[in-house]
Amino acid sequence: MTEAAQRSASTGRAKLADVAALAGVSVGTASKALSGSGRMRPETRQRVLDAVERLGFRPNQHAQSLHAGRSWTVGLMTTDGIGRFSTPVLLGAEDALGAGKISVLLCDTRGDTIREQHHLRNLMDRRVDGIIVTGRRTDPRPPLNGVEDTPIVYALSPSTDPSDTSVASDDRGGAHLAIEHLLATGRGRIAHVTGPEHHAAARDRARHAVGLLEQSDAQLAGGRVHFGEWSEAWGRRAADLVLRTAPDTDAFFCGNDQIARGVADTLRERGRDVPGEIAVVGYDNWDTMALASRPPLTTIDMNLAEIGRIAALRLLEAIDSEPVPGVHTVPCRLVVREST
């Protein structure tokens, strides 16, 4: 080891020149090995990495940013202050971005357009490389304004502009998984209880569920979809309504797990065996609801973490000037538990 490298190692202040000297390469080659650019033998790159570890070298991120014209930071803007939906999306995005040593700045707009613009100005001032926008609903949202040439990807809540890049859950596939599972267990009179009709998630899941029932030998119990609220209280009231108007109902497909838990509560109170007499399927795979229900709920998992991961990968492509516009859907999965 050179005298300079020994001194750097002892003080914890190793320089790139020390790394290059220890690895037996030029400073330029060491720089390319650390940035991943340029062609070189794998063993040469490994010698540089071994020297970095041995010396405890830490690159000057500011200098790297200036050289590459990047900040190595990405903004994640959410309207979901509670974090029920945005937290899994964020974790999935961080898994993908962290592999590239990219930091994530989380901004909660709380659904307020003024607050959104405030956060957006801050992100622009920080010269973030890109932004992921997410929320607590699947309804399409207007695109961000004032982003100049900054790459944007919309996760869970797609942009209304088809030229933008969006990553969304496959509600059609999710509804089909639920109905097909109930049909496979021999159910033929299936009620659908869901949230407010003005929410895209409620409308879309209902439309796809009814469409599949119409193609099968099964019936929509009561002859209509029961729109209401995303709550256990609504699930309890709706279950009573369905049992009065369609007492031969043998299954409930619910728009979310809260509704499904309320339905299960009412069925238990009325002495109806779940799943012996009536099966119940929820949506979201929210552990707090699904596992606490009696019995635990069969439900549809939206793969929120995967939505975040795919959104991050699409953003990295856009940062590299290879955007893929349009809405990209992520498949849901069926999680079977005791309620069916």
C-alpha positions as CSV (number, residue, x, y, z in Angstrom):
1,M,0.0,0.0,0.0
2,T,1.3,3.5,-0.8
3,E,2.2,5.9,2.0
4,A,-0.7,8.1,0.9
5,A,-3.1,5.2,1.0
6,Q,-1.9,4.1,4.4
7,R,-2.4,7.6,5.8
8,S,-5.9,7.8,4.2
9,A,-6.9,4.4,5.6
10,S,-5.8,5.4,9.1
11,T,-7.7,8.7,9.0
12,G,-10.8,7.5,7.2
13,R,-10.3,10.1,4.5
14,A,-9.4,8.0,1.5
15,K,-9.3,9.7,-1.9
16,L,-10.1,8.3,-5.4
17,A,-6.4,8.5,-6.2
18,D,-5.6,6.2,-3.2
19,V,-8.2,3.7,-4.5
20,A,-6.7,3.8,-7.9
21,A,-3.2,3.3,-6.5
22,L,-4.2,0.4,-4.4
23,A,-6.1,-1.3,-7.3
24,G,-3.2,-0.6,-9.7
25,V,-5.3,1.4,-12.2
26,S,-5.6,5.0,-13.3
27,V,-7.8,7.5,-11.5
28,G,-10.0,7.6,-14.7
29,T,-10.4,3.8,-14.6
30,A,-11.3,3.8,-10.9
31,S,-13.9,6.5,-11.5
32,K,-15.5,4.5,-14.4
33,A,-15.5,1.3,-12.2
34,L,-17.4,3.1,-9.4
35,S,-19.9,4.8,-11.7
36,G,-20.5,1.6,-13.7
37,S,-19.6,3.4,-17.0
38,G,-17.1,2.3,-19.6
39,R,-15.8,-1.1,-20.6
40,M,-13.3,-3.0,-18.5
41,R,-12.5,-6.5,-17.4
42,P,-14.6,-7.8,-14.5
43,E,-11.5,-8.5,-12.5
44,T,-10.3,-4.9,-12.9
45,R,-13.6,-3.6,-11.6
46,Q,-13.5,-6.0,-8.7
47,R,-10.0,-4.8,-7.8
48,V,-11.3,-1.3,-7.6
49,L,-14.3,-2.4,-5.4
50,D,-11.9,-4.4,-3.2
51,A,-9.8,-1.3,-2.8
52,V,-12.8,0.8,-1.9
53,E,-13.8,-1.6,0.8
54,R,-10.3,-1.9,2.2
55,L,-9.8,1.9,2.4
56,G,-13.3,2.7,3.5
57,F,-13.6,5.1,0.5
58,R,-16.8,7.1,0.2
59,P,-17.5,8.8,-3.1
60,N,-18.2,12.5,-3.1
61,Q,-21.9,12.4,-4.0
62,H,-22.1,16.1,-4.7
63,A,-19.2,15.8,-7.2
64,Q,-20.8,12.8,-8.8
65,S,-24.1,14.6,-9.2
66,L,-22.4,17.5,-10.9
67,H,-20.5,15.2,-13.2
68,A,-23.5,13.1,-14.1
69,G,-26.0,16.0,-14.1
70,R,-28.2,14.0,-11.7
71,S,-29.2,14.5,-8.0
72,W,-29.7,10.8,-7.4
73,T,-33.0,11.7,-5.6
74,V,-36.6,10.9,-6.5
75,G,-39.7,12.5,-5.1
76,L,-42.7,10.5,-4.1
77,M,-45.9,12.5,-3.8
78,T,-49.0,11.0,-2.1
79,T,-52.5,12.2,-1.2
80,D,-52.8,9.3,1.3
81,G,-51.9,10.9,4.6
82,I,-52.9,7.7,6.5
83,G,-50.5,5.6,4.5
84,R,-52.8,2.7,4.1
85,F,-52.2,2.5,0.3
86,S,-49.1,4.7,-0.2
87,T,-46.8,3.0,2.3
88,P,-46.7,-0.4,0.5
89,V,-46.2,1.5,-2.8
90,L,-43.4,3.5,-1.3
91,L,-41.7,0.4,0.1
92,G,-41.9,-1.3,-3.3
93,A,-40.5,1.8,-5.0
94,E,-37.6,2.1,-2.5
95,D,-36.7,-1.6,-3.1
96,A,-36.2,-0.8,-6.7
97,L,-34.6,2.6,-6.3
98,G,-32.4,1.7,-3.4
99,A,-30.5,-0.9,-5.6
100,G,-29.3,2.1,-7.6
101,K,-28.4,4.1,-4.5
102,I,-31.2,6.6,-5.2
103,S,-32.8,8.4,-2.3
104,V,-36.6,9.0,-2.0
105,L,-38.1,12.2,-0.7
106,L,-41.7,11.6,0.6
107,C,-44.2,14.5,0.2
108,D,-47.8,14.2,1.6
109,T,-50.1,16.6,-0.2
110,R,-53.2,15.5,1.9
111,G,-55.2,15.9,-1.2
112,D,-54.7,19.7,-1.3
113,T,-53.8,21.2,-4.6
114,I,-52.0,24.2,-2.9
115,R,-50.0,21.9,-0.8
116,E,-49.2,19.8,-3.9
117,Q,-47.8,22.8,-5.7
118,H,-45.7,23.7,-2.6
119,H,-44.2,20.3,-2.5
120,L,-43.7,20.3,-6.3
121,R,-41.7,23.6,-6.2
122,N,-39.5,22.2,-3.4
123,L,-38.8,19.1,-5.5
124,M,-38.0,21.2,-8.5
125,D,-35.6,23.3,-6.4
126,R,-33.9,20.2,-5.3
127,R,-33.6,19.1,-9.0
128,V,-34.9,15.6,-8.3
129,D,-34.3,13.2,-11.2
130,G,-38.0,12.2,-11.3
131,I,-41.3,12.0,-9.4
132,I,-43.6,9.1,-8.5
133,V,-47.2,10.2,-7.8
134,T,-49.5,8.0,-5.8
135,G,-52.7,8.2,-3.7
136,R,-55.3,6.3,-1.7
137,R,-57.8,5.8,-4.6
138,T,-57.7,4.3,-8.1
139,D,-59.6,7.2,-9.7
140,P,-57.6,8.8,-12.5
141,R,-56.1,12.2,-11.6
142,P,-55.0,15.2,-13.6
143,P,-51.3,15.4,-14.4
144,L,-48.9,17.5,-12.4
145,N,-48.4,21.1,-13.7
146,G,-45.0,22.9,-13.8
147,V,-42.8,19.9,-13.9
148,E,-40.9,21.1,-17.0
149,D,-38.9,18.1,-18.3
150,T,-38.9,16.1,-15.1
151,P,-39.9,12.4,-15.7
152,I,-43.2,11.5,-13.9
153,V,-44.8,8.2,-13.2
154,Y,-48.3,7.8,-11.6
155,A,-48.8,4.8,-9.4
156,L,-52.2,3.3,-8.3
157,S,-54.0,6.6,-9.4
158,P,-53.3,6.8,-13.1
159,S,-53.0,10.1,-15.0
160,T,-55.9,11.3,-17.2
161,D,-53.3,12.1,-19.9
162,P,-52.7,8.9,-22.0
163,S,-49.3,10.2,-23.0
164,D,-48.1,9.9,-19.3
165,T,-46.8,6.8,-17.8
166,S,-49.0,5.2,-15.2
167,V,-48.9,1.9,-13.2
168,A,-52.3,0.7,-11.8
169,S,-53.9,-2.4,-10.2
170,D,-55.8,-4.7,-12.5
171,D,-59.3,-4.4,-11.0
172,R,-60.8,-6.4,-13.8
173,G,-58.5,-9.3,-13.0
174,G,-59.1,-8.9,-9.3
175,A,-62.9,-9.1,-9.7
176,H,-62.6,-12.1,-11.9
177,L,-60.4,-13.9,-9.4
178,A,-63.0,-13.3,-6.7
179,I,-66.0,-14.5,-8.7
180,E,-64.2,-17.4,-10.3
181,H,-63.1,-18.6,-6.8
182,L,-66.7,-18.4,-5.6
183,L,-68.0,-20.2,-8.6
184,A,-65.4,-22.9,-8.2
185,T,-66.6,-23.5,-4.6
186,G,-70.1,-24.1,-5.9
187,R,-71.7,-20.7,-5.1
188,G,-74.5,-19.7,-7.5
189,R,-76.3,-16.7,-5.8
190,I,-73.6,-14.1,-5.2
191,A,-74.3,-10.6,-3.7
192,H,-71.9,-7.7,-4.4
193,V,-71.6,-5.1,-1.7
194,T,-69.2,-2.3,-2.3
195,G,-68.3,1.4,-1.7
196,P,-69.5,4.7,-3.2
197,E,-70.6,4.5,-6.8
198,H,-68.6,7.7,-7.6
199,H,-65.3,5.9,-6.8
200,A,-63.7,4.2,-9.7
201,A,-62.7,1.2,-7.6
202,A,-66.3,0.5,-6.7
203,R,-67.6,1.0,-10.2
204,D,-64.9,-1.0,-12.0
205,R,-65.0,-4.0,-9.6
206,A,-68.8,-4.1,-9.8
207,R,-68.9,-3.9,-13.6
208,H,-66.4,-6.7,-14.0
209,A,-68.0,-8.9,-11.4
210,V,-71.5,-8.5,-12.9
211,G,-70.2,-9.1,-16.4
212,L,-68.6,-12.4,-15.3
213,L,-71.7,-13.5,-13.5
214,E,-73.8,-12.8,-16.6
215,Q,-71.5,-15.1,-18.6
216,S,-72.0,-17.9,-16.0
217,D,-74.9,-19.9,-14.7
218,A,-74.7,-18.0,-11.4
219,Q,-77.0,-15.1,-10.4
220,L,-76.4,-11.6,-8.9
221,A,-78.2,-12.0,-5.6
222,G,-81.0,-9.4,-5.2
223,G,-80.6,-8.4,-8.9
224,R,-78.4,-5.4,-8.2
225,V,-75.1,-4.1,-6.9
226,H,-75.3,-2.6,-3.4
227,F,-73.2,0.6,-3.4
228,G,-72.6,2.4,-0.1
229,E,-69.5,3.2,2.0
230,W,-66.1,1.7,2.6
231,S,-66.9,0.7,6.1
232,E,-67.8,-2.2,8.4
233,A,-71.0,-0.4,9.4
234,W,-72.1,-0.4,5.8
235,G,-71.2,-4.1,5.5
236,R,-73.4,-4.9,8.5
237,R,-76.4,-3.0,7.1
238,A,-75.9,-4.3,3.6
239,A,-75.8,-7.9,4.8
240,D,-79.1,-7.5,6.6
241,L,-80.6,-5.9,3.5
242,V,-79.4,-8.8,1.3
243,L,-80.6,-11.5,3.7
244,R,-84.1,-9.8,3.7
245,T,-84.4,-9.4,-0.1
246,A,-82.5,-12.5,-1.2
247,P,-82.5,-15.0,1.7
248,D,-81.1,-17.8,-0.6
249,T,-77.8,-15.8,-1.1
250,D,-74.8,-18.2,-0.7
251,A,-71.9,-15.8,-1.2
252,F,-70.8,-12.2,-0.8
253,F,-68.1,-10.5,-2.9
254,C,-67.3,-7.3,-1.1
255,G,-65.5,-4.2,-2.5
256,N,-63.0,-4.1,0.4
257,D,-62.0,-5.9,3.6
258,Q,-63.8,-3.5,5.9
259,I,-67.1,-4.2,4.2
260,A,-66.4,-7.9,4.2
261,R,-65.7,-7.9,7.9
262,G,-69.0,-6.1,8.6
263,V,-70.8,-8.7,6.5
264,A,-69.1,-11.5,8.3
265,D,-70.1,-10.0,11.7
266,T,-73.8,-9.8,10.7
267,L,-73.8,-13.4,9.3
268,R,-72.4,-14.6,12.5
269,E,-74.9,-12.7,14.6
270,R,-77.7,-14.1,12.5
271,G,-76.5,-17.7,13.0
272,R,-75.4,-18.2,9.4
273,D,-72.4,-20.5,9.0
274,V,-69.5,-19.0,7.2
275,P,-68.4,-20.6,4.9
276,G,-70.7,-23.6,5.3
277,E,-73.9,-21.7,4.2
278,I,-72.5,-18.4,2.9
279,A,-68.9,-17.6,1.6
280,V,-67.4,-14.1,2.0
281,V,-64.6,-12.6,-0.2
282,G,-63.1,-9.2,0.5
283,Y,-60.7,-7.0,-1.4
284,D,-57.3,-5.3,-0.5
285,N,-55.8,-8.0,1.8
286,W,-55.5,-5.5,4.6
287,D,-54.1,-7.7,7.4
288,T,-55.6,-5.5,10.1
289,M,-59.1,-6.3,8.8
290,A,-58.7,-9.7,7.0
291,L,-56.9,-11.5,9.8
292,A,-59.0,-10.0,12.6
293,S,-62.3,-11.0,10.9
294,R,-64.1,-14.1,12.2
295,P,-63.5,-16.2,10.2
296,P,-60.3,-14.7,8.6
297,L,-61.2,-13.4,5.1
298,T,-60.4,-14.7,1.7
299,T,-59.5,-11.6,-0.2
300,I,-57.9,-10.0,-3.3
301,D,-54.4,-8.6,-2.8
302,M,-53.7,-5.6,-5.1
303,N,-49.9,-6.2,-5.0
304,L,-49.3,-2.6,-3.9
305,A,-45.6,-3.1,-3.3
306,E,-45.2,-4.5,-6.9
307,I,-47.1,-1.4,-8.2
308,G,-44.5,0.7,-6.5
309,R,-41.6,-1.4,-7.8
310,I,-42.8,-1.3,-11.4
311,A,-43.5,2.4,-11.1
312,A,-39.9,2.9,-10.0
313,L,-38.5,0.8,-12.9
314,R,-40.7,2.8,-15.3
315,L,-39.3,6.0,-13.8
316,L,-35.7,4.9,-14.2
317,E,-36.4,4.1,-17.8
318,A,-37.9,7.6,-18.3
319,I,-34.9,9.2,-16.5
320,D,-32.7,7.3,-19.1
321,S,-34.8,8.9,-21.9
322,E,-36.7,5.7,-22.6
323,P,-40.2,6.5,-21.3
324,V,-43.0,4.0,-21.8
325,P,-46.3,5.9,-21.9
326,G,-49.7,4.5,-21.2
327,V,-51.3,2.6,-18.3
328,H,-49.4,-0.5,-17.2
329,T,-51.5,-2.9,-15.0
330,V,-50.2,-5.1,-12.2
331,P,-52.0,-8.4,-11.7
332,C,-53.8,-9.0,-8.4
333,R,-53.6,-12.3,-6.5
334,L,-56.2,-14.3,-4.6
335,V,-55.4,-15.0,-0.9
336,V,-57.6,-17.9,0.3
337,R,-58.6,-18.1,4.0
338,E,-61.3,-19.6,6.1
339,S,-64.2,-17.4,4.9
340,T,-64.6,-19.5,1.7
